[in-house]
Amino acid sequence: MSKSVQIIDLTEKYGANNYHPLPIVISKAEGVWVEDPEGNKYMDMLSAYSAVNQGHRHPKIIAALKEQADKITLTSRAFHNDQLGPWYEKVSNLTGKEMVLPMNTGAEAVETAVKTVRRWAYDVKGVPADQAEIIVCEENFHGRTMTAVSMSSSEEYKRGFGPMLPGIKVIPFGNLDALKQAITPNTAAFIFEPIQGEAGIHIPEDGFLKAAYDICKENNVLYVADEIQAGLGRSGKLFACDWENVKPDMYILGKALGGGVFPISCVAADKDVLGVFEPGSHGSTFGGNPLACAVSIAALDVLVDEKLSDRSLKLGSYMQDRLREIDNPIIKEVRGKGLFIGLELTESARPYCEKLKEEGLLCKETHETVIRFAPPLVISKEDLDWAIEKVKKVLS
Ligand SMILES: Cc1ncc(COP(=O)(O)O)c(C=O)c1O
């Protein structure tokens, strides 16, 4: 029995059955390439759902991890640590926001955003206690905690987990009239993904992000962009909201914030919003730990120094054009921004992901019929051409 089969058996025997992974074990990685225990190499076209935008084990990020691991890894927030201040400054400069609040996972940052906007509604907007409302979009994905699941429109994500968090209103993605109608005096925030990732790379019509911002401003509603997956270079801009030059009231960031090396997430907003917290009102033992901050500083430096947003923009439109050349009636649509690409089929995408795996290319189906392509943004043109030929072979 191969090592891979043994490991999969153990996972299936002891692991909770909450994922449906492709039957492959990964034990090593570098850049865009990963390797199984038998030494077979594959190209990673998923990047851990856009957490590895900087490429696997980027040498500068690994160096920062090792250097910090030799000094101190955790203080809790009972004390200051020497990495947190410089990390705050870096995220503040990048987002243009005055304040930052660190967490660990994306869903925790979403929780933080929800607490912030509710408290803001209570303290600043004067919404009566327990009456704050939040508007979200159909087919959103904000994570798997109870708050994030309560925001979901998917019955499958919610089944048996109730009662859900109250005060959530769901509108169709990209629908400005529905947004206007959903707003009441108790609305605290509109929380949305500027490009919906898990839904199958849904891109709103041009003008939506800006028009939705204007509606929020007219009604004193906070405009909160969940850029956990679409942000940090993935869509061909530093933030997906940059496509319409919109500065949200709050950014929610995660995934590539830690360069795929260490978990870190955050929300960033100005003082009039994120200033609502006082000591004891929110926190996390690991949030803002020195290891995560040191890694994140390096991860953000790599993103900026290597101009990964520009690479994503250029290589992304190249890849989309090449995919559109494939002539096969099962292809319904190729859509994307930068290297954030969805290829929608008229039938289940899973068998094609399995065939691509046999060809040495790892990607994953989303929403049944969509193959998501999101390679590390450091991918070379040669490697991308290799990947495109494999996709052509499997889909032609
Ligand atoms: C837009 C968005 N928000 C939140 C999350 C949740 O992040 P995490 O899995 O780190 O909790 C994800 C994860 O895919 C996401 O894509």
The ligand as a MOL file (V3000), in Angstrom:
LIG
                    3D

  0  0  0     0  0            999 V3000
M  V30 BEGIN CTAB
M  V30 COUNTS 16 16 0 0 0
M  V30 BEGIN ATOM
M  V30 1 C -14.7000 35.7500 1.1710 0
M  V30 2 C -14.3670 34.8320 2.3160 0
M  V30 3 N -14.6620 35.2220 3.5670 0
M  V30 4 C -14.3660 34.4490 4.6300 0
M  V30 5 C -13.7550 33.2230 4.4650 0
M  V30 6 C -13.4490 32.3730 5.6760 0
M  V30 7 O -12.0850 32.3040 5.8850 0
M  V30 8 P -11.4770 31.1400 6.8140 0
M  V30 9 O -11.6500 29.8620 6.0540 0
M  V30 10 O -10.0330 31.5250 6.9970 0
M  V30 11 O -12.2470 31.1640 8.0850 0
M  V30 12 C -13.4500 32.7780 3.1780 0
M  V30 13 C -12.8300 31.4520 2.9600 0
M  V30 14 O -12.8400 30.8800 1.8930 0
M  V30 15 C -13.7680 33.5930 2.0680 0
M  V30 16 O -13.5010 33.2240 0.8240 0
M  V30 END ATOM
M  V30 BEGIN BOND
M  V30 1 1 1 2
M  V30 2 1 2 3
M  V30 3 2 2 15
M  V30 4 2 3 4
M  V30 5 1 4 5
M  V30 6 1 5 6
M  V30 7 2 5 12
M  V30 8 1 6 7
M  V30 9 1 7 8
M  V30 10 2 8 9
M  V30 11 1 8 10
M  V30 12 1 8 11
M  V30 13 1 12 13
M  V30 14 1 12 15
M  V30 15 2 13 14
M  V30 16 1 15 16
M  V30 END BOND
M  V30 END CTAB
M  END
